[in-house]
């Protein structure tokens, strides 16, 4: 990314102030975002950006959606928080809405705060239910930064300087049918991202998904889908498990679950619920009134505004646009979880788009640009992207 322009004093001042007190663990853009509306955000100096990054796949409904704002304000005016030690009507409502869209054997939900926590819950529940320790995940995967979720993460660059990892984890090649033979009678859980976003939007074949389900069934292992990024309609169906044809035993959600309010959920099938006892899992903030109201509001808005269907429509439009550029070789992913595989280094394209006031992301595959925009993206926004691509030389 380019350095901040000396005239952008508010951006620079905010960045300097933050760096003095906040632990720096990210390579940051040279901007301070202070406002947003729909698919657009504005920095402290008034520069507007088309947001094709979605706050890292979070802003499903876009920024400052009026229904989202209204629901947050109304609930905050009643009771903003009490832990799950007390009942609240929003908790049951949010859970029912999530289960309505889920595979039919999903029967209960545990609420938490982040994708890593949701995956930690899945790991613990699977090990207790099966009485086994082995967890199978896949090379290139990312499941979170807590030590347990990090141990499940198959991208070993995240393991640097944090060993020893939690034992019992095995990493298999992704989308490799013969490798599934390593799922055995010692396996408690196979945890998989339907689309490996950070690895470059890698999407397995439907044949592989079915073989994965079959291998779990043959060995008494549980199958978990990490839908932290693929869930909530982002891939054109509410859950990615719908288009994979492989029904999981557990599903984890976060990112867009509440369109910007921190929340997460682990969905469990009835057979797993039967082995859960009081005290097996807990979360102070998980399932609080505000979080659950925002989950429900997000789901209701997705339904009423037809945004999941919109994701499928926009995927086709992205493909049509990409076909006009000889240097874009492939559109990976589904819905609005997309990767553009290009000639050359995608980081150059990220920088070019930034100069054109468009936010996008790179990936662990240096040739893949990641696009994770809000589902409220408009056709004219796509034209803005195409105009910028026309000015790029790979």
N, C-alpha and C positions, 0 to 999 in steps of 0.2 A: 504494500500500500504506500501511497505517497505521504510525505510529511504534511502536517497541518500548515495551511497558508498562514503567514504571519498576521494577516488581517483578521483571521477568524479568532478573535481574542476570547470570546466566550467559550468556544470549544476548547481552546488551549488552557484557559484558566480552570475550567472544570476538570479537565484531564490531569492537570498538575495537582490540583487539590485532592483528587481521588487517589493519585499515586502516593501521596504523602501519608495516607492512613489505611488504605486498603491493600491487602496482600496481592501482589501482581502475579497471577498464575495463567493469564491469557495474553496472547498477542491481540491487541485491540485495534479497532478501527480508529482513525484520528478524528472522530466525531463524538459529540455528546447528544444523544437523542432525547428530546424533551416533549415531543408531541407526536400523535399519529391519528390517522383517519382512514379507515378502510385498508387498502393495500399500500398506503403511503405513510412515511414517517418524516419528521422534520427535526433538524439538529438545532443546537443552541444559537446558531447564527442565521437561521431561517432557510437553510438549504434543504430542499425536499428530495427524498429518495423513494424510488419504487422498491418496496420490500418484497424481494423474492426469496428471502431467507427465513422470514417468519419468526424471528427471535429464536432461531434454531428449532424450527418445526413446531412451535408452540401456538402461534396466533391463528388458530383455525378460523375464528370469526373476524379476523382482521383487528384493527385498532379502533378503540372507542366506539364499539358497536352500541347503539343506543339501548337496545334491550339488555345487553350485558351490564351497562352502567346502571340502568334502572334497577335491575335485580340486586346488584351489589349494594346500592344505596338503601334500598328498602330493607334488606336483611340486616345491614349494619345498624339501622335504626331500631331494630328489635332486639336481637342478641347477636353479637359478633362472634363470640366463642364460648363454648363449654366443651370439655372433653367427652369422649364416648362413654364415660361412666354414666352419663345421663342420656336418655333417649331424645331424639329430635325428629320431627316429621320430614325434614329435608333429606335426612340420611336414607330413610327407607325409600323415598321418592327417587333419589338419584340412583340407588342400587337397582330398583325395579326397572328404570329406564335403560340402564346398562345391560341388565339381564334380558330384557325384551329383544335386544338386537343380537344376543349371544347364541352360540350353539345350544341346542335344547337341553343338554345334560349339565350345563352350568347352573348352579343353584344358590351360591352365596358369594358375597364380596367382602374383602377386607380392604379398608381405606387406609392410605398412608399419604406421604407428601412428595415423593419423587420416584422416578423410574428405578433407581438403584434400590430403594426401599421395597418397591413392589417385587423386584426380582429376588431380593433377600428373602422375602416372605415365601415366594415360590420355592426357593431352594430348601428352606427349612421345612415347609409343609411336605415336600416330596420325600425328603430324607426320613421324616417321622413316619409318614404313611407307608412307605415301602420297607423301612428298616434297613435300607441300603445307603451306602455313602457315595458311590460313583455318580458324577454328573458329567454328561457329555454336552459340549458346546462345539462351536465351529471356528476354524481359522478365519481371521478377519472380523470376528464378531465384536460387538461392544455392548456390555450389559450394565455399566455403571462404575462409579469410582469408590464406593465403599469396599472394604477389603473382600467381603464375600462375593459381591457382584464383579469386582475387578478380577478375582480368581476365576470366575466363569468367563471372563472376556478372553476371546481367542486371539486378539491382536496383542502380541507380546511386548510391543513397545511401551504399553501402559504398565507393564510389570516392573520396569526398571526402578531400582532403588526402593522397592517396597516389599521385597521378599523377607521372610518366607510367606508364600501365599497360603490360603486355606487349602488343605490337602483334599484329594479325591476328584480332581478335575482332569478331564481328558478332552483334547481338541482334535476334531476330525476335519479333513478337507471338506469344503463347502460344495454342495451340488455334485457330490461324488458318490455314485451308487454303490460300488464295491466297498467303500469305507464304512458303510452302515453295518457291515458284518461285525464291527467292533462294539456295537451295542449288544450287551450280553445280560446274563441273569444277575449280574452285580450292579446293573445300572438303575439308579433311582429315578433320574430325570434326564431327558434330552431337552435342552432349551435352545430355541432357534428364533432368529429374526426372520420373518417372511421376506424382507428385503434388507440386505446389509447396507444401510445408508452410508455410514462413515467409511466403509470399504469401497465405495464408488457405486452405490445403488445396484449391487449384485443381486439378481433375482433368480432363484433356482427354477428348474423345470417342474411342471405339475407332477410328472412321473416320480421325481425325487421326493416330493412331499408325500405322495401316497406310499412310497417305499419306506419313508421315515415313520409314518404311522404304523405300517405293517411290522416294522422291526421292533417298535415299542410294544405293540400288542403281543408279538411272539415271545418277548422276554419279560413281560410284566413290568415294563418301565413306563413312567408317566411322560407325556409329551407336553411341553410348555411352549407357548408362543409369546415371545417378547414383542408386544405390539405398542411399545412406548412411542414409536414414531409412526407405525403403520395403522394404528387404531384411530377411532373417531372419524371415520369416513375419508381420511386423507387419501387412501388408495382407490377410492371409487366404490367401496362397500364399507359398511360400518366397521367390520373387522376383516382383516386380510384373510383370516381362516376361511371366509366364504368362498373366495376365488381359488384358494389352494386346494380345496376339496378334502383337506385333512383336518378333522375336528380335534382340537387339543383338549387336554385335561385341565390345563391352567392357562390363563391369559393375563398378561400384565399390561397396564396402561399408565401413561402419564402425559408429558408434553402437552398436547392439545386438549386433554380431558376437560379442562375448565377454561380454555382459551386465554390463558395468561395468569389465572389464579393458581398458586401452587397446590397440586393435588395429584394423587395416584390411586390405583386400585389393582388388586389381585383378584381375579375371578377363579373360583374353584368349582370343579364338578362335584356331584353328589357323593361319589365314592370317596373323595378326599375329605369332604366335610365330615363324614362319619368317623374319621380318626382324630378330629380336632377336639382338644379339651380346653376348658377355661384356663387361661394363663399361658397358652402356647404362643400368643402373639400380642403385641401391644403397640400403641402409638399415641403420644399425647395429643398431637395436633391432627392426626389423621381422622377424616370424617367429620370435621367441625362444621357448624351450620353454614358459614360463609362458603367454604369449599364445596359443600354438597349442593347448595343453591346454585353455585356457578357451574357445577357439572350438569345439573338438570337444565339450566338455562342454555348451556351450550348444545345439549342434545336436542332440546325443543326447537332451538333456532336452526340447527342443521336440518331438521325434518321440515319445518314450516317454510323455510326459504329454498328448499331443494338443493342444498349445497353439496350433498354427496353425489347427486347426479351431475351437478355442475363440475365436480372434479373429473368425472369421466369425459364430459364434453371438452373440457379444457385440455385434457391429455391429448385428445385427437388434434386439437388446434396447435398444441406444441409440436406434435409430430409433423403436421403439415408445414409449419414454419421451419422446422429443422431440415426438412427435405429440400428447402431452397438454398441450403448452404453445403457445398461439397466437402467442406472441412469438418462438418458434424457427421460423424460416422454412425451414431447410434443414439436413440433416446431410451434410456434405461428406466426401470421402475414402473409405477402405475399411478393413475390419478394425478395428484399434485405432489407426489414424492418422486421427483425425477432427477435423472443425471444425464447430462449431455457429454458423450464421449467425443473428444475433438482431436484434431492434429495438434501436437505440441503440448505445452504446459498449461493446464487449466488455470493455474494461479495468475498467469498473464491476463487471461480473460477476466478473472475476478477483478483484477486491478483496472482493466479497461472499463468494465461495467461500472465500477465505483466512480471513475472519472465522468461517466455518463449519468451519474446519479441513480444507479441501480445497485442494490445489495444482493449478493449471491455468495455461495460458499464453495470452497474446494473440498477435496476428500483425500483419503489415503491412496487412492489411485490418481497419480499426477495428471492423467489425461481426462479426468471426469469433473465437470462442473456440477454442483448440486443446486437444485431449485426446490424450495419448500415453502411456497407462498401461501398466504391466507386463501381460504376457499372462496372468499368474496372477490377474488381477482376478476377484473373486467377485461373485455375484449380489447379495449384501447390500451390497457396496460401491457397486454401481449404485443401490441404494435410498437409500444415504446421499447420493449426488449428487442424486437426485430430491427428497429431503426439503429439501435446501438450495435447489434451484431453486424450490420452492414458496414460499419466503420472499423471493424476489427480485422487485422491481418494476422493469421496464425503463424 
